Amino acid sequence: MTPPGAARALERCEELAALTSMVGGIERVHLSPEHAAANALAADWMREAGLAPWQDQAGNVCGRLEGASPGLPALVLGSHLDTVPDAGRYDGMLGVLLAIEVAERVRRSGTSLPFALEIVGFADEEGTRFGTALLGSHAFAGTWAADWQALADPKGVSLGEAARGFGLDPATIAEAARAPADLVGYLEAHIEQGPHLEDAGRALAVVSSIAGARRLALTVTGRAGHAGGTPYDRRRDALVGAAEIIVEIERIAVQTGTIGTVGGVRAFPGGVNVVPGRARFSLDLRAETDTARDDAWDRIDSFARKVCERRGLQWAVEEFYRADAVACDPALRTAVEAGIRATGDEDPVVLWSRAGHDGMAVAAVTGVAMLFLRCGNGGVSHSPDEIVDEADVATALDAFEGAVHAVAARYEAHE
């Protein structure tokens, strides 16, 4: 029989899914009315679990369960409550709800932990509204950039204006930052967002690291010309040059075990009877380590320059995003492995996260570790087709609770 905690977490995912600005789908963005409603609902659930909830100056919803004595440093459990457009029901929010269930189990058991437990529902992991991800967790970690207040959404509303409309004072956002001395670590449970666990027939994995990513806008410039009147030996076709580079990006990514994705391509001037004089395309490049990511980029850049030289084209690179890889804290990772073993899995799967997570920002202030949960339908995520199995959720809840107790045992041994 599936424990009621897992069933309740899934029911609450459905309740959160109803808080959406999108007709016929799920979309819940930072500093929106739906964000406020989700925070209020999560705070109610935290209160029911015995935590003292509050909303911090960045719009993160938090709750605290004291340990053996008041005022102890906290082990933080959390994930995010915001979504991409047309999202699934479990990305982020399931992790928050599992964290609340763990806290309630600890309270009901009467266990006195050697630290406090804090739950955080981060406000903006996805970056959907303002184009910059991890805003909530950067504020939590004290790495908030003041100029982010000027970021604007597609309607021209600045982040500062949206914060004031939400009831926050942008001038006080630094007060959301946590001090390292007040934290024991950060644990996050999250759906895998990939097919590896499903392919292996396994429910859970411990995460070794969170991918380092670089995002670039790449431009190939040639010369536009009449499609009928320009001989091939005189063409400087920017789109053909870009296509050759794009195919090589896939080959290099497969060969090196990195992930290179070209998500957008545009040709200019774009006429059906005009040889393209300029082509622009994006590149999202990820790897388990920064070294692997950067080595792959060096190979891509070198190949592109050779293609452009051979074809009489120009090559321009603009990097607009970089997030370095985060290795999970060895001691916290061991605790997650212990939690998985406590469910009967004696040989936990180890995966690196191909997707970014709040832990990337939180790592600036404390150690982080992650538990992955299998998702079905080929591992699809960021989609209404996102799905999890209730039995897997129950197993993840047991493992997550076990990880907390493993952290406690190690903490007491070193005090």
C-alpha positions as CSV (number, residue, x, y, z in Angstrom):
1,M,0.0,0.0,0.0
2,T,1.3,3.4,-1.0
3,P,2.0,5.7,2.0
4,P,-0.4,8.6,2.3
5,G,2.4,11.2,2.1
6,A,3.1,10.3,-1.6
7,A,-0.6,10.5,-2.5
8,R,-1.0,13.8,-0.8
9,A,2.1,15.3,-2.5
10,L,0.6,14.3,-5.9
11,E,-2.8,15.7,-5.0
12,R,-1.1,19.0,-4.1
13,C,0.7,19.0,-7.4
14,E,-2.8,19.0,-9.0
15,E,-3.8,21.9,-6.8
16,L,-0.8,23.9,-7.8
17,A,-1.4,23.1,-11.4
18,A,-4.7,24.9,-11.2
19,L,-2.8,28.2,-10.4
20,T,-2.0,29.2,-13.9
21,S,-2.3,32.2,-16.2
22,M,-2.5,30.0,-19.3
23,V,-5.8,28.8,-20.7
24,G,-5.6,25.0,-21.2
25,G,-2.1,24.7,-19.7
26,I,0.2,25.5,-16.8
27,E,2.2,28.7,-16.6
28,R,3.1,30.4,-13.3
29,V,5.7,33.1,-13.5
30,H,7.7,35.2,-11.0
31,L,5.9,38.0,-9.2
32,S,2.5,37.2,-10.7
33,P,-0.9,36.7,-9.0
34,E,-0.4,32.9,-9.6
35,H,2.9,33.1,-7.9
36,A,1.3,34.8,-4.9
37,A,-1.4,32.2,-4.7
38,A,1.1,29.3,-4.9
39,N,3.1,30.9,-2.1
40,A,0.0,31.2,0.1
41,L,-1.0,27.6,-0.6
42,A,2.5,26.3,0.1
43,A,2.6,28.3,3.4
44,D,-0.7,26.8,4.5
45,W,0.7,23.3,3.8
46,M,3.9,24.2,5.7
47,R,1.8,25.4,8.6
48,E,-0.2,22.2,8.6
49,A,3.1,20.2,8.7
50,G,4.1,22.1,11.9
51,L,6.5,24.6,10.3
52,A,6.5,28.4,10.8
53,P,6.1,29.9,7.3
54,W,7.1,33.3,5.9
55,Q,7.8,34.9,2.6
56,D,11.3,36.4,2.2
57,Q,12.2,39.7,0.4
58,A,12.8,37.9,-2.9
59,G,9.4,36.2,-3.0
60,N,10.6,32.8,-1.9
61,V,8.2,31.0,0.4
62,C,10.0,29.4,3.4
63,G,9.1,27.4,6.5
64,R,11.1,26.4,9.6
65,L,10.9,23.4,11.9
66,E,13.2,23.9,14.9
67,G,15.7,21.2,15.9
68,A,16.6,20.0,19.4
69,S,16.9,23.6,20.5
70,P,15.7,26.9,19.0
71,G,18.0,28.9,16.7
72,L,20.2,26.0,15.4
73,P,21.7,26.1,11.9
74,A,19.3,24.7,9.3
75,L,19.4,21.9,6.7
76,V,17.4,23.3,3.8
77,L,15.1,21.2,1.6
78,G,13.5,22.7,-1.4
79,S,12.9,23.3,-5.1
80,H,10.9,25.8,-7.1
81,L,7.3,26.7,-7.6
82,D,7.5,28.6,-10.9
83,T,7.1,27.0,-14.3
84,V,7.9,27.3,-18.0
85,P,5.0,28.0,-20.4
86,D,2.8,25.0,-21.0
87,A,4.5,23.1,-18.2
88,G,4.2,19.7,-16.6
89,R,2.9,19.2,-13.0
90,Y,6.0,17.9,-11.3
91,D,9.1,19.9,-12.3
92,G,10.1,21.8,-9.2
93,M,6.9,21.7,-7.3
94,L,7.0,18.0,-6.5
95,G,10.4,18.6,-4.8
96,V,8.8,21.3,-2.6
97,L,5.9,19.1,-1.6
98,L,8.2,16.1,-0.8
99,A,10.2,18.4,1.4
100,I,7.1,19.4,3.3
101,E,6.2,15.7,3.7
102,V,9.6,15.0,5.1
103,A,9.3,17.8,7.6
104,E,5.9,16.5,8.8
105,R,7.3,13.0,9.2
106,V,10.1,14.3,11.3
107,R,7.8,16.3,13.5
108,R,5.3,13.5,13.9
109,S,8.1,11.1,14.8
110,G,9.2,13.3,17.7
111,T,12.8,13.1,16.5
112,S,15.0,15.8,17.8
113,L,17.3,16.7,14.9
114,P,20.7,18.4,15.7
115,F,19.7,21.2,13.3
116,A,16.6,22.9,12.2
117,L,14.8,21.9,9.0
118,E,13.9,24.7,6.6
119,I,11.8,24.3,3.4
120,V,12.1,26.7,0.5
121,G,9.8,27.1,-2.5
122,F,12.0,29.2,-4.7
123,A,10.3,32.0,-6.6
124,D,12.0,31.9,-10.0
125,E,14.2,29.0,-11.2
126,E,13.0,29.0,-14.8
127,G,13.6,32.6,-15.7
128,T,10.4,32.6,-17.8
129,R,9.2,36.1,-17.2
130,F,12.4,38.2,-17.0
131,G,14.8,36.0,-19.0
132,T,17.3,35.4,-16.1
133,A,17.0,32.1,-14.3
134,L,17.6,31.3,-10.6
135,L,16.5,34.8,-9.3
136,G,15.0,33.4,-6.1
137,S,18.0,31.2,-5.2
138,H,20.5,33.9,-6.1
139,A,18.8,36.1,-3.6
140,F,18.9,33.3,-1.0
141,A,22.6,32.8,-1.6
142,G,23.5,36.5,-1.5
143,T,24.5,36.6,-5.1
144,W,21.7,38.9,-6.4
145,A,22.9,41.5,-8.9
146,A,21.4,45.0,-8.3
147,D,21.0,45.7,-12.0
148,W,18.5,42.8,-12.3
149,Q,15.8,45.1,-11.0
150,A,15.9,46.8,-14.4
151,L,15.1,43.5,-16.3
152,A,11.8,43.8,-18.1
153,D,9.2,41.2,-19.1
154,P,7.7,41.0,-22.6
155,K,5.1,43.7,-21.6
156,G,7.8,46.1,-20.5
157,V,7.3,45.8,-16.8
158,S,10.5,45.9,-14.9
159,L,11.4,43.4,-12.2
160,G,11.5,46.2,-9.7
161,E,8.0,47.4,-10.6
162,A,6.7,43.8,-10.5
163,A,8.3,43.3,-7.1
164,R,6.6,46.4,-5.7
165,G,3.3,45.3,-7.2
166,F,3.8,42.0,-5.4
167,G,4.2,43.8,-2.1
168,L,8.0,43.5,-1.9
169,D,10.5,46.3,-1.5
170,P,13.3,45.8,-4.0
171,A,15.7,47.8,-1.8
172,T,15.6,45.1,0.9
173,I,16.2,42.1,-1.3
174,A,19.7,41.6,0.2
175,E,17.9,40.7,3.4
176,A,16.8,37.4,1.8
177,A,20.5,36.3,1.8
178,R,21.5,33.5,4.2
179,A,24.8,33.3,6.1
180,P,26.9,30.2,5.6
181,A,27.1,29.8,9.4
182,D,23.3,29.5,9.6
183,L,23.2,26.6,7.1
184,V,24.0,22.9,7.3
185,G,23.5,22.2,3.6
186,Y,20.8,22.0,0.9
187,L,19.0,18.9,-0.4
188,E,16.7,18.9,-3.4
189,A,14.5,16.1,-4.7
190,H,13.6,16.6,-8.4
191,I,12.3,14.6,-11.4
192,E,15.1,13.5,-13.6
193,Q,13.9,15.3,-16.7
194,G,15.5,12.7,-18.9
195,P,15.2,9.0,-19.8
196,H,18.1,7.4,-18.0
197,L,16.3,6.0,-14.9
198,E,13.3,4.8,-17.0
199,D,15.7,3.1,-19.4
200,A,17.5,1.4,-16.5
201,G,14.3,0.3,-14.8
202,R,15.3,2.2,-11.7
203,A,13.3,4.6,-9.5
204,L,16.0,6.9,-8.0
205,A,19.4,8.3,-8.5
206,V,21.9,10.4,-6.7
207,V,23.2,13.4,-8.6
208,S,27.0,13.8,-9.0
209,S,27.0,17.3,-10.5
210,I,24.7,19.9,-12.1
211,A,25.7,20.7,-15.7
212,G,27.8,23.7,-16.6
213,A,26.1,25.6,-19.4
214,R,27.1,28.3,-22.0
215,R,24.7,30.0,-24.3
216,L,25.9,31.8,-27.4
217,A,24.4,33.7,-30.3
218,L,26.5,32.8,-33.4
219,T,26.5,34.8,-36.6
220,V,27.8,33.8,-40.1
221,T,28.1,36.6,-42.5
222,G,28.5,36.3,-46.3
223,R,27.0,38.2,-49.1
224,A,23.4,38.2,-50.3
225,G,22.7,37.7,-54.0
226,H,20.1,36.7,-56.6
227,A,19.3,33.0,-56.3
228,G,19.2,32.6,-60.1
229,G,22.0,35.0,-61.1
230,T,24.7,34.1,-58.6
231,P,26.9,31.1,-59.7
232,Y,27.9,28.6,-57.1
233,D,31.6,29.4,-57.4
234,R,30.8,33.0,-56.5
235,R,28.3,32.5,-53.7
236,R,29.1,33.4,-50.1
237,D,26.0,31.7,-48.7
238,A,25.9,32.3,-45.0
239,L,23.1,29.8,-44.3
240,V,25.0,26.9,-46.0
241,G,28.0,27.7,-43.9
242,A,25.9,27.8,-40.8
243,A,24.3,24.5,-41.7
244,E,27.7,22.8,-42.0
245,I,28.7,24.1,-38.6
246,I,25.4,23.0,-37.0
247,V,25.9,19.4,-38.3
248,E,29.4,19.4,-36.8
249,I,28.1,20.7,-33.5
250,E,26.0,17.5,-33.2
251,R,28.9,15.3,-34.2
252,I,31.3,16.9,-31.6
253,A,28.6,16.7,-28.9
254,V,28.0,13.0,-29.4
255,Q,31.7,12.3,-29.7
256,T,32.6,14.2,-26.4
257,G,29.6,13.2,-24.3
258,T,28.5,16.8,-24.1
259,I,25.1,18.3,-25.1
260,G,25.0,20.9,-27.9
261,T,21.6,22.2,-28.9
262,V,20.9,24.7,-31.7
263,G,17.5,25.9,-30.8
264,G,16.9,28.8,-33.2
265,V,18.1,29.6,-36.7
266,R,17.4,32.7,-38.9
267,A,18.5,33.6,-42.3
268,F,18.6,37.2,-43.7
269,P,17.3,38.8,-45.7
270,G,15.0,35.7,-45.8
271,G,13.7,35.9,-49.4
272,V,12.9,32.6,-51.1
273,N,14.9,33.8,-54.2
274,V,17.8,35.4,-52.3
275,V,21.1,33.8,-51.3
276,P,21.3,34.4,-47.6
277,G,23.9,37.0,-46.7
278,R,23.7,36.4,-43.0
279,A,22.7,33.6,-40.7
280,R,22.2,33.7,-36.9
281,F,21.8,30.7,-34.7
282,S,21.8,29.9,-31.0
283,L,23.9,27.3,-29.2
284,D,23.2,25.8,-25.7
285,L,26.2,23.8,-24.7
286,R,26.2,21.7,-21.5
287,A,28.5,19.2,-19.9
288,E,29.2,17.4,-16.6
289,T,32.3,19.6,-16.1
290,D,33.3,23.1,-17.2
291,T,36.5,21.6,-18.8
292,A,34.5,19.2,-21.0
293,R,32.1,22.0,-22.0
294,D,34.8,24.4,-22.8
295,D,36.9,21.9,-24.7
296,A,33.8,21.1,-26.8
297,W,33.3,24.8,-27.5
298,D,36.9,25.2,-28.6
299,R,36.5,22.4,-31.1
300,I,33.2,23.9,-32.4
301,D,34.8,27.4,-32.7
302,S,37.9,26.0,-34.5
303,F,35.8,24.1,-37.0
304,A,33.5,27.1,-37.6
305,R,36.5,29.4,-38.4
306,K,37.9,26.9,-40.9
307,V,34.5,26.6,-42.6
308,C,34.2,30.4,-42.8
309,E,37.7,30.8,-44.1
310,R,37.1,28.2,-46.8
311,R,33.7,29.7,-47.9
312,G,34.7,33.4,-47.7
313,L,32.5,34.0,-44.7
314,Q,32.8,35.9,-41.4
315,W,32.2,34.3,-38.0
316,A,31.1,36.2,-34.9
317,V,30.4,34.9,-31.4
318,E,28.4,36.5,-28.6
319,E,28.1,34.7,-25.3
320,F,25.1,35.8,-23.3
321,Y,24.9,33.3,-20.5
322,R,27.3,31.2,-18.6
323,A,26.7,29.0,-15.5
324,D,29.6,26.9,-14.3
325,A,29.1,23.3,-13.3
326,V,28.4,22.5,-9.6
327,A,29.8,19.3,-8.1
328,C,27.5,18.0,-5.3
329,D,29.0,18.1,-1.8
330,P,30.6,14.7,-1.1
331,A,29.2,14.3,2.4
332,L,25.7,15.4,1.4
333,R,25.8,13.1,-1.7
334,T,26.8,10.2,0.6
335,A,23.7,11.0,2.7
336,V,21.5,10.9,-0.3
337,E,23.0,7.5,-1.3
338,A,22.3,6.3,2.3
339,G,18.7,7.4,1.9
340,I,18.4,5.5,-1.4
341,R,20.0,2.4,0.2
342,A,17.5,2.5,3.0
343,T,14.7,1.9,0.5
344,G,16.3,-1.4,-0.5
345,D,18.4,-0.2,-3.4
346,E,21.9,-1.4,-2.5
347,D,23.6,0.1,-5.6
348,P,22.3,3.6,-6.2
349,V,22.4,5.0,-9.7
350,V,24.6,8.0,-10.2
351,L,23.7,10.6,-12.8
352,W,24.8,14.1,-13.6
353,S,22.1,16.6,-14.1
354,R,21.8,17.8,-17.7
355,A,19.4,20.5,-16.6
356,G,20.0,23.5,-14.3
357,H,18.6,23.7,-10.8
358,D,18.4,26.1,-7.8
359,G,21.3,24.2,-6.2
360,M,23.7,25.9,-8.7
361,A,23.0,29.2,-7.0
362,V,22.7,27.9,-3.5
363,A,26.1,26.3,-3.8
364,A,27.6,29.8,-3.3
365,V,26.5,29.7,0.3
366,T,26.4,26.1,1.4
367,G,27.0,22.5,0.1
368,V,24.3,21.0,-2.1
369,A,23.1,17.5,-3.1
370,M,20.2,16.1,-5.2
371,L,18.0,13.1,-5.4
372,F,16.5,12.3,-8.8
373,L,13.2,10.6,-9.3
374,R,12.2,8.7,-12.4
375,C,9.8,10.3,-14.8
376,G,7.9,8.4,-17.4
377,N,7.0,8.9,-21.1
378,G,10.6,8.6,-22.1
379,G,11.7,11.1,-19.5
380,V,9.8,14.0,-21.0
381,S,9.7,17.2,-19.0
382,H,8.7,20.9,-19.5
383,S,5.6,19.5,-21.1
384,P,2.1,18.5,-20.2
385,D,3.1,14.9,-20.9
386,E,5.4,15.0,-17.8
387,I,4.4,12.0,-15.6
388,V,5.6,10.2,-12.4
389,D,4.5,7.0,-10.8
390,E,3.0,7.2,-7.3
391,A,5.0,4.2,-6.1
392,D,8.2,6.0,-7.2
393,V,7.1,9.1,-5.4
394,A,6.6,7.1,-2.2
395,T,10.1,5.6,-2.6
396,A,11.6,9.0,-3.2
397,L,9.9,10.3,0.0
398,D,11.4,7.5,2.0
399,A,14.8,8.1,0.5
400,F,14.6,11.9,1.1
401,E,13.7,11.3,4.7
402,G,16.5,8.8,5.0
403,A,18.9,11.4,3.6
404,V,17.9,13.9,6.3
405,H,18.6,11.3,9.1
406,A,21.9,10.4,7.5
407,V,22.9,14.1,7.5
408,A,21.9,14.3,11.1
409,A,23.9,11.2,12.1
410,R,27.0,12.6,10.5
411,Y,26.4,16.1,11.9
412,E,26.1,14.7,15.4
413,A,29.3,12.6,15.0
414,H,31.3,15.7,14.1
415,E,29.9,18.1,16.7
